Every structure is written in structure tokens, then in C-alpha cells.
Amino acid sequence: MIFHITAQHDHLSCWGVKARREGNQAESQKEMSRWMEGTDGVKVVSVYVNNPAQRIFAIVEADDYADINTFSNQFKDAGSCVVEPVGDGIAARKAAGNWGQ
């Protein structure tokens, strides 16, 4: 299944703000974005960030919702997190034979 994750935090819980203040921004950036590589149960398809709004959008794939729930804990710990199952509209249009029509 495909899921859309919207994660939101604020400047008080932002890993990047903390790293900048502590002077270890490069190392922190490497660690805090490691989740983008996914896990054994969750494939990260795409990630988009809105840094000024402290918001992350991700499209992920998983066979088991329990894997998604565990994967998204890191976002829930820092702020809010919305996980929604979604379908691939382009794939559906192509499968119906309507692409290019």
C-alpha cells in the first residue's frame, strides 16, 4: 500500500535548530535525514520539505501498517503526524487505458 505522511513540528522541537545552536549541523543533518532511506518494512518513494513551515511530506510504501506506525513514531515524537493511505492516480489512469486519450 502507498501512504502519504505529513509531519509537522515547530522551532522548539526542530532537530535542525538544535544542531545549528550546538554547532554540529553537518553531522546532525546526516543523522536526522537517515529515515529517508527507509527501513526493511517501509520503502520511501519521495520526500518533500517545507523548511520555513517545519513540515515534511513523504510518500512511502509498506505491506503492513504496523511498519508505517513504527516508522512514523519519530515524527510523532517531535510534533504532529498525519498518515493517509493513497492510491496512484497516474497508474490507475494508465491501467484503464486512458493515458494519452
N, C-alpha and C positions, 0 to 999 in steps of 0.2 A: 504494500500500500504506500501511497505517497501522502506526505503530511507537509503542511506549511506551518512553520514556527515563527511567531513574532515575540521577541524578547525585549523587554524594556527595563532599564534601570535608571538611576539618577547619578548626579555628580558625587554624591556621598558614598555610593556603593560601586562606583566605576573603577575597574581594575586599572585602566589607563591613567586616570587622575592620580591614583595612589602611586603607581610606578613613576610617574613624572615627578611627583613630590619627593619620592625616595631616591631618585636619580638612577634607577635601573630600568629605564623604559625599554631598551632593546631586548634584554633578557625576558622581561615581563611580557612583551608583545609576542615573543616566540612561544611562551608557555600558554598565555591566555587565548591564543588562536589555534591551539593544537586540536581542539574539538572539531575544527573544520575538516580534519582528515577522517572523521567518523570513527566508528567502533566496529567490532565484529558483527553486531546486530543492526547497526544503523549506517546507511550509506548517505553521505551528504552530497546532494546533487548540485546545489548552488547556494551562495551566501551573498547577501547584500547588506551593507551597513549604512546607517544614517548617523554618523558620529555626533553632529551637533545635538541631535534629539536623543542620543544614548539608546538607539534602537537597532536591533538586528532582525533581519528577515532571512529565513533559511528554508529551502526545500530539501526534504530528506525522504529516504525510502527505508521501510522496515517491514518484516513479515509479522512481527509480534509487537503489539502496543506496549507491552511491558518494557521492551528495549527503548522505545521512544520515551516512556515515562522516566526511566533511569537516566537516559541521555539528557533530558531537559531539566533535571534537578539542578544543574549548575546555573541555569538561568533563573530558576525559581528562588535559589538562594540569594541572588543579587537584586531581584525585583519581580516584575510580573512576567508571565509567560503564557501565551495562548498557542495551543496545538490544535490544528484543524485538519481532518482528512480531506484531501482534494483529489480531483481527477485531472488527467491530462487532456485538455480540450483539443489541442492540436492532434494528438494521437487518435482521439475519438473521431475527429473530422476526416482524417486520413483513412481510418479503418472503415468508415461509412462510404468511402469512395467519393467524397465531396471536395477533396483538396484540389484546388485549381479550377473548380467549376464556377 
